[in-house]
Amino acid sequence: MRHPTRRWTIAAAGAALFLSAGTASSETPEAITVFAAASVKNALDEAAAAFKSKTGVDARISYAASLTLAKQIEAGAPADVFVSADAASMDYLAERKLIDPATRVDLLGNSLVLVAPKTAAFDRLALKQEAILGALDGGRIAMGDPLSVPAGKYGRAAFEKLGLWSAMESRAAFADNVRNALLFVARGEAPLGVVYATDARAEPKVKVVASFPSDSHPRIVYPLAATTKAGEPARRFVAFLKSAAGKAAFEKQGFVFLPR
């Protein structure tokens, strides 16, 4: 569906670091570079700290929207590991032979929710046009940009399935990643936001007021893979994320650890 000419966007508060192609992190065994979807930040930071404690290898992580990161890797950013919030962004790199297919795995699952500021007068909201527009009260609904952010793509699909997208599109404030949409709601600058359940769990200043049916959008899957530039330390990190230690960090944040 075509977006209106005038797009309301939320400025990037935490755009990914595009590392110089001249700094090949995989050449330094003590450090690897990880590009990861913004929504895994809390869990991945914890897993990376545990990995460093165990191995001495520092995982330096840049967070942003998955497709943004995939295109940076395509442009030469020296990432060793990629964690995507959708299969499409990983497929983008696979088609260009920039990931090692032997290391690729669907690591995590998630769910999609509607959040409001913790101080909102309501605790539950029906996923109906009248209820949502009433809660917005002239304000905007924060969500990832459907053109580039997986959470935005899932959100648009869910609204379309529920017959709400035509009403929501013109009232949306599109963020460059899901954590920025979450921040917009947490600051009280948007009455509502569409984020992952794990994002809502990580932010004490918001509350979940509705959950989108799982059949209203494509299945939410987080693929993991080492890039073709990855050395042995990065491959060890991938193996660590698949292990019980990695599972513990992700499940603590509410992710579903997918069976192998």
Number of C-alpha atoms within 10 A of each C-alpha: 6 5 10 9 6 7 14 17 16 19 13 14 13 14 17 20 14 16 17 10 13 9 11 17 23 19 13 13 14 14 18 26 22 23 28 26 28 26 27 21 20 16 21 23 15 16 22 22 15 17 20 15 11 9 13 14 20 20 25 15 20 21 22 27 29 30 22 19 27 26 14 18 22 16 11 14 21 26 31 30 28 28 29 31 29 25 17 15 24 24 16 16 19 18 9 9 13 20 25 16 13 8 14 18 17 20 23 23 17 21 22 24 21 26 32 31 26 19 12 15 9 12 14 14 17 11 18 13 16 11 11 19 17 12 19 16 9 10 16 23 28 32 34 31 26 19 14 17 27 26 28 25 18 26 28 26 18 21 21 16 14 16 14 17 19 12 15 18 18 15 18 23 22 25 27 26 32 28 29 25 30 30 22 22 27 24 13 16 14 23 22 31 30 30 29 26 20 23 29 25 14 16 15 11 18 25 23 22 20 17 19 18 14 13 9 17 20 13 14 19 20 26 21 25 27 28 25 16 17 22 18 13 22 26 18 15 25 22 14 17 21 19 11 11 13 22 20 17 20 24 14 13 20 20 23 18 20 15 7 7
